[in-house]
């Protein structure tokens, strides 16, 4: 059975997701731990559940979502994966970190790109990849039909949507991405966003004020 755990890290309260199954192999999505204490919490969960990291991937490359990438690269030998359109954001991560008082080492160039329609392994299960630009040019979301959940990154939140006033953001693109690729999923699909609590597709269809305005 596919399983998912959310752990919230850094001053931006980013949700890092660990997805695994009975094999013990796990996928880490948006590794965002920053302090030694956060890293210890993350690794403690892995140890307690006897999990092996066999992949990491980012929904997008804003600084708050990539703070743990280098640690997983060096400590677990897992390449930095994201959409190719996130290259510029990844390169500017240290500079953005300075703006927000976060000391970060430069990220490598994206080592393996992921695009619309790709399948991403989490144990023996495969997550479907959706390209959902708008919050950033290469924003991705990952869907598990077996687990009936969607990891939406900063595209769709409970009662809200991702901000589009940052470089590379586009409101119209984001609304189109959400409506054409995410809201068509089964209404019982649980949505795990990049920040804040989980929701469901059905709830957002009915209650999200930004999506209602887009009718």
C-alpha positions, 0 to 999 in steps of 0.5 A: 500500500502506498503511504504518505507523510507530511513534515513541515520545515523552515520559516516558510512552513513548507510541507515536505512529503515522504511517499513510500510503500511496503518495500521501504523505498521512499520518494522525498518531494520538496526537501525543505529542512533547514536547521540541524534540528529539522534535518534530525527530525527528518532522518529520525522519521526515516530511521524509525520507519526503516525507509531508504531514500530512492529518489528526490524531486521538486514541485518547483525551485523557490528557495523555501522548497529546495533547502534540503536538496543538497543534503539528499544529494550528498548524503543519499546520492539522489540527483536533483530533479525538477522541470527544465523551466525551473533552471533559472530559479534553481540558479538564483536560490542562494541569492533569494536565500540572502534576501530572506536571511537564509544561508544556502550553498549553490544548487547544482544545475538540475541533474534530471528533468521531469515533464508532463506525463512522466512517471515518478517511482515511489517504491513500487508505485508510480506517480503521474506528473502534471505540468502546472505553470503559473506559480512558477514556469516549471511547477509540477504536481504529482498524482497517485491513482492508487493512493487517491492523492495529489501533491500540488506544490504551490499551485493549489491550496486549501481555499486558495491558489499559489501567488503569481507576483513572483518572477515567472508567475502568471495568474492566467496560466495558473488558473488554467493549469488548475482547472484543466489538469487538477480539478478534473481529478476525482472529487475524493482526491486528497490534495496535499499542498506545498503549505498549509492543510490538506483538502480535496478536489471536491471541496476546492471545486465547490468552495475555492473563491479564486476558482469560482471567480474563474468561471 
